């Protein structure tokens, strides 16, 4: 209510003040949306990179192969895992192929044999047919 001299009652003043503050808050949020979206996107990007890096570290630490540079003649050489094809001959077993191609960087023959099974999608009961090929892991050393 406005009086004769132009003053407003306290209740009317509070109502108008509330409406004015509410409009200003809505206007601020409408005009400054980018201030809230950009930090959220940065946070999300950092989170995704952290998860990716964490899973890479977990899988790298669970590798059954002994890794690391080997010093030969004063130079540093790094072993690189590669794969080769081996022909199956009459009388060959997975055990004999594993023993023939085992590399010293594996912890045990069982680890090596299990990796050959995993690569070639074969089980314990699979019969090896002479003339077929198996893919086996090996290491090459590159400077």
C-alpha positions as CSV (number, residue, x, y, z in Angstrom):
1,X,0.0,0.0,0.0
2,X,1.3,3.4,-1.0
3,X,0.6,6.3,1.4
4,X,0.1,9.9,0.3
5,X,3.7,10.9,0.6
6,X,4.8,7.9,-1.7
7,X,6.1,5.6,1.1
8,X,5.3,1.9,1.0
9,X,4.3,-0.3,3.9
10,X,6.9,-2.7,5.3
11,X,4.9,-5.7,4.1
12,X,4.7,-4.4,0.6
13,X,8.4,-3.4,0.6
14,X,9.3,-7.0,1.6
15,X,7.1,-8.5,-1.1
16,X,8.6,-6.3,-3.8
17,X,12.1,-7.0,-2.5
18,X,11.5,-10.8,-2.6
19,X,10.2,-10.6,-6.2
20,X,13.1,-8.4,-7.3
21,X,15.7,-10.8,-5.8
22,X,13.9,-13.8,-7.3
23,X,14.0,-12.2,-10.8
24,X,17.7,-11.3,-10.4
25,X,18.6,-14.9,-9.4
26,X,16.7,-16.3,-12.4
27,X,18.4,-13.8,-14.7
28,X,21.8,-14.7,-13.3
29,X,21.3,-18.4,-13.8
30,X,20.1,-17.9,-17.4
31,X,23.0,-15.6,-18.3
32,X,25.7,-17.7,-16.6
33,X,25.0,-21.3,-17.6
34,X,28.4,-21.7,-19.2
35,X,30.0,-21.0,-15.8
36,X,28.5,-24.2,-14.5
37,X,28.7,-26.4,-17.5
38,X,32.5,-25.9,-18.3
39,X,33.8,-27.0,-14.8
40,X,31.4,-30.0,-14.9
41,X,32.8,-31.0,-18.3
42,X,36.4,-30.6,-17.1
43,X,35.6,-32.7,-14.0
44,X,34.0,-35.4,-16.2
45,X,37.0,-35.5,-18.5
46,X,39.5,-35.8,-15.7
47,X,37.4,-38.6,-14.2
48,X,37.3,-40.6,-17.5
49,X,41.0,-40.2,-18.0
50,X,41.7,-41.3,-14.4
51,X,39.5,-44.4,-14.9
52,X,41.2,-45.3,-18.2
53,X,44.7,-44.8,-16.7
54,X,43.8,-46.8,-13.6
55,X,42.6,-49.8,-15.6
56,X,45.7,-49.7,-17.8
57,X,47.9,-49.8,-14.7
58,X,45.9,-52.7,-13.3
59,X,46.2,-54.7,-16.5
60,X,49.9,-53.9,-16.9
61,X,50.7,-55.0,-13.3
62,X,48.8,-58.3,-13.8
63,X,50.8,-59.3,-16.9
64,X,52.4,-62.8,-16.3
65,X,55.5,-61.9,-18.3
66,X,58.6,-60.5,-16.7
67,X,59.2,-57.1,-18.2
68,X,62.0,-54.6,-18.1
69,X,65.0,-53.6,-20.1
70,X,67.9,-56.0,-20.3
71,X,71.4,-54.6,-20.4
72,X,73.6,-56.3,-23.1
73,X,77.1,-55.0,-23.7
74,X,76.4,-51.6,-22.1
75,X,73.4,-50.9,-24.3
76,X,69.8,-51.0,-23.1
77,X,67.5,-53.3,-25.0
78,X,63.8,-53.6,-24.5
79,X,62.0,-56.9,-25.0
80,X,58.9,-56.7,-27.2
81,X,56.2,-59.3,-27.1
82,X,55.4,-60.8,-30.5
83,X,53.8,-64.0,-31.9
84,X,54.9,-66.7,-34.2
85,X,53.2,-69.6,-36.0
86,X,54.4,-73.1,-35.1
87,X,53.4,-76.2,-37.2
88,X,52.1,-79.2,-35.3
89,X,53.9,-82.5,-36.1
90,X,52.8,-86.0,-35.4
91,X,53.1,-86.8,-31.7
92,X,53.2,-83.1,-30.6
93,X,51.4,-82.1,-27.5
94,X,50.7,-78.7,-26.0
95,X,53.2,-79.6,-23.3
96,X,56.0,-80.3,-25.9
97,X,55.2,-77.2,-27.9
98,X,55.3,-75.1,-24.7
99,X,58.7,-76.6,-23.7
100,X,60.2,-76.0,-27.1
101,X,59.1,-72.4,-27.4
102,X,59.3,-71.3,-23.7
103,X,61.0,-68.0,-23.1
104,X,62.8,-67.1,-19.8
105,X,60.6,-64.1,-19.3
106,X,57.6,-66.3,-18.3
107,X,57.3,-67.3,-14.7
108,X,56.3,-70.9,-15.3
109,X,55.5,-73.4,-18.1
110,X,51.9,-73.4,-16.9
111,X,51.6,-69.7,-17.5
112,X,53.0,-70.0,-20.9
113,X,50.8,-73.0,-21.8
114,X,47.7,-71.2,-20.5
115,X,48.5,-68.2,-22.7
116,X,48.9,-70.5,-25.8
117,X,45.5,-72.0,-25.0
118,X,43.9,-68.5,-24.6
119,X,45.4,-67.2,-27.9
120,X,44.4,-70.2,-29.9
121,X,41.0,-70.7,-28.2
122,X,41.7,-74.3,-27.3
123,X,40.7,-76.3,-24.1
124,X,42.4,-79.1,-22.2
125,X,40.6,-81.7,-24.2
126,X,41.4,-80.3,-27.7
127,X,43.3,-82.8,-29.9
128,X,46.1,-81.3,-31.9
129,X,46.0,-82.3,-35.5
130,X,49.3,-82.6,-37.3
131,X,49.7,-80.1,-40.2
132,X,47.8,-77.4,-38.4
133,X,49.5,-74.3,-36.9
134,X,49.4,-72.8,-33.4
135,X,50.2,-69.2,-32.6
136,X,52.7,-68.9,-29.7
137,X,54.0,-65.9,-27.9
138,X,57.7,-65.0,-28.1
139,X,59.9,-62.0,-27.4
140,X,62.2,-60.0,-29.7
141,X,64.7,-57.6,-28.4
142,X,64.9,-54.1,-29.9
143,X,67.1,-51.2,-28.9
